[in-house]
């Protein structure tokens, strides 16, 4: 019996040598994905879906750690200080580049991280109550110009992607429409349903059920191109504001100086996980659309977004709350 066990052990070692050490090392590896937001939100669901798929397909144990606070800066700062071995990552959103334009933070969005992939985008839409007289965005703009300061645009909160997108739109269209911030998407939508505000600029995922039910009406989407679920709803760019492009985006970054081959491996894993047959439909149901822009292209996107948000924040004199 001892001889048989020894022989089995030798065969296992030989098989490992034939299949390569990498399979063994990946199985023993633990990757921590830090989420800068509370559990249950889009970023948290994204991290858990992709982490589970990567673990199943590639072998490493993937742990998700929620570290909210500081407008997401606590998580970004922690990962910026982590060992650059590819085992500590952070799911990032627009807050990665917004925060340094509003307050002092202990990270640089351009130099403190190695961009892995721009994973997904969450389209933004301008919506009104279905009882509203405004059938198009042009209708809303004409009314705002006829009654300056009387019509209101609400968002999920101050100094957010949506607030900044509203200020961009108001500046481009020369509109006087006060911004009304609410502490989250649901309160903003409830205010619109109660006719307390004129319109809301929100994540498509936060208004999709009301749009399907017919209680809200979409006037325009803020992406460069129309979104698949709303093929008849024009973009703001189509209406004459060709440079207008606002989306909530989710990516994943590693600490600066993470080896390029490790970053490339992670890029491949995350890209494959997003396209997995049992993952992609779940993302689409959440209003999250795979992008898969990785490496240098994602780095260029981060730098462009940082510069653009800085310009708008300064022009509109937006302050951190």
N, C-alpha and C positions, 0 to 999 in steps of 0.2 A: 504493500500500500504506500509506504514511504517513497519507494522508487517511482511509482506511478505519479504521486504528487509532485515529486521533483521534476519528472519529465514534463508534466503539465506546466509547471512554472517556467521551465526552460523554453517550452514552446511558446508561452505567452510573451516572454522576453524577446524571443526571435521574431514573433509576429509584430511586436511593437517596433523593433528595429526595421522591419520591412516596410511597415506603414508610415514610419517617420515619427520623430519625437514631437512634432507639432500637434498631432492629434491628442497626445497625452497632455501636453502643456496647456492646450486650449481647454480641455476638460477640467484641469485643475485651476484655471484662471477665474478670478472674480472681478467683474466690472461693476462699478457703482455709477448709476445715473442720478445726478442731483436735479431735482425739480424745484425752481424758485417760487413755486406757488403751492397753495394748500391742495390736499388730496381731493379728487373728484372733478377737477377742472380739465380743460382740453389738453393742457401740457402734461398733466399727470396721467390721463388716459393714454395719451400718445406714448409716453415713456414706458408704461406697463405693457401695452400691446407690442411695441417693437422689442422691448427687453425680453419678453417671453418668447417671441419668435426667434430672436438671435440666439437665445439660450438653447432652444429646441433644434435649430438648424446648424449652429456652429459649435456648440459645446460648453462655452463658459457659463458660469453662474452670473446672472445679471440681477443686481439689487437696485431698487428705486428708493431714493431718500428724499423726502419733502423737506425743504428748508426755506419756508416763506419768510418775508420780512424785509424792511428797508427798500420797499418797491422792487423787490427781486435782487437787490444788490448784495445781500448777505450771501446768497448762494453763489453769485458770480465771483465775489471776492474769495470765497473759500476754495473754489475750483481753480482760480488763478494762482493760488498758493500751493496747490496739490502737486504731488510728484508727477513729472511729465512722462509717465510710462504707458499712457493709454488706458489705464484702469479707472480713472476718475473723469467723468464727463458731466456736462451740464446741458440740459435742454434750455435753449435761449429763445426769447421772443424779442419784439421790438424794444422792450425795456432795456435790453443790453446796450443799445445806442441812445435811447432817450435819456436814461438816468444821468450819464456824464455831462449832458447838456443842461441839466437842471440843478445838480448838486455835486458836492465833492464826493467822489467814490474812490475806493482803493483798487481800482483796476482800470486798464485802458482797453476799450472794446476792440481796438485794432492790433495792439502789440501784446496783450496779455494772454492771448489764446491762439490755438491752432484751429482754424475752421475745418470742421469735418464735412458737414452737409447742411444745406438749407433743405429741410425735410418737406414741410407742408405749408400751404397758405390757407388762410381763412378769409374768404371774400367779405367785403363790407358793402352795406346797402343803405340807401336813404329810403326811409319808409314813412308813410303817413297813415292815420286812421282811415279805415275804409269809408267812413262818413265824411271825410275831408273833401272840400270842393276841388282840391288840386289833383288833377289826373296825371300830370307830367311834372318833371323837374322844372321845365320852362314856366309852367303855371305858378309853381311855388316861388320861383325867382321873380316873376313879374309882380306877384302880390307883395313880396318882401320889399321891392323897390317902391311900390305904391304906398306902403305903410312901413317906412323905415323904423326899426327898433321894436315893432309890435309882434312880429312872428318869431318863434323861438326854435332853436335846434338843440336837441338833448343828446347826451352821450353817456357812456358808462362811468365817466368820472373825469376829474381835472388832470391835465398833463398825461393823458393816455394817447394811444395811437388815434383813437376816434376823435378826441378833442383837437389834436394837431391836424387831423384830416379835415375837420370842420373849419379850422382857421385858414388852412390852405384854400379851401373852396371859397370861403367868404372873401378872401383877398383876391383870388383869381376872378371872381364874378362881381366884385365890388358890391357886396351885400352887407347891410346892417341888420344882422339877426343875432340877438343875444344867445350865447351858449349857456345851456342849463345842465350842469353835471349831476349825475345820480351815482349812488354807491353800488354800481353794478348794472349789468344788462337787464335783469328782470325788473328792477324798480323803474328804469327808464322806459321799458316797454309798457309797464303798467300805467305810467304817467301818460303815455301816448294813447293807450286804450281808454283812459279816463278823460281824454281831450284837455289835459293840463299843459301840454306842449304841442307845437305845430307839427314837428317832425323829429325823427330820431335817426342818428347815424350809428349803425350797430353791426355786429357780426351777423352774417347770414344765419349761422347756426342758432342764434338767439331769437330769431324772428321767423324761422322756417315754419313752425307749427301754426303761427297766426296767419302767415301768408297762405298756407294751404287751407286754413279754415275760412279765409276771406275776411278776417277782422282787421287786417292791415293790408296796405297796398304798397308795392315797391315802385319807386319812381326812377331810380338809377342805381347802378352798381359802380363801385369805385375802382375796380380793376381795369387794366388796360384792355381786356377783352371781356365779352359777355360770359357769364357763368352758365354752365350747362343746365342747372335746375330752373333758370330764369331766362330762357332764350329770347323772349320778347321784350325784356327790360334792357334799355340802352345803357351804355357806360357814360360816365361824366365826360370822358374824353371824346366820345362820339358827338356830344352836344357842343363841341367847340373848345374844350379845355384839354388840348391834346397831351399836355404834360402831366395831367392829374392821374395819379396811380397810388392808391392807398390800400394796403392789405396788412392784416395781422399775419406775421410769419413765424414759424417755429423751426429752429435749427438745432444742431448739436455741435458743441465745441469742446476741445481738450485744452489743457494747460499749454502755454507757449513752450516751445522746444521739445514737444512730443515728436519722436522720430517720424520721418516722412513715410516710411514703410508701414508703421503702425497706423498712422492716420489714413493711409490708403486702404489698409485692411478694414478699418472701421467704416470707412465710406462705403465699401462694397457690402459690408454686412447690413448697414442701415438701409441702403438703397434696395437690397434684395428683400429685406424684411417688409418694407412699405408695399412692395409689389406682390407679396405672398397672397395666395388665393383666399386665405381665411383672415387676412388683415386688411387689405385694401377696401373691401366693401364696408367694413366697420368704420374705417376712417371717413369714407364718403358719406355714410349715414350721419356722421357728426359734423358734416360741412367742412371737412378737412381734405384738401386736395394735394396729392403728392406732387412735389417739384423735383427733388433729387439733384439740385445744383450743388456740386461738391468742390473742395479744394480751392484753387485760385479764383474760380468764378464766384464762390461763396464769399471769399475774402474781399473781392471787389464790391460785392453787394453790401457787405457790412460797412465798408468805408463810405460808399455812396449814401447809404441810409444815415450814417452818423453825420455826415456833412449836411444832408438835406434837412434832417430834423433840427440840427443846430440853427440853420438859416431860418426855418419857420418859427422856432421857439423864440429866437431873438426878435424877429419881425413882429410877432404877435405879443411879445412881452409875457409869455407864459411862464408862470412860476410854479415851483414844487409846492405841494400842499404839506 
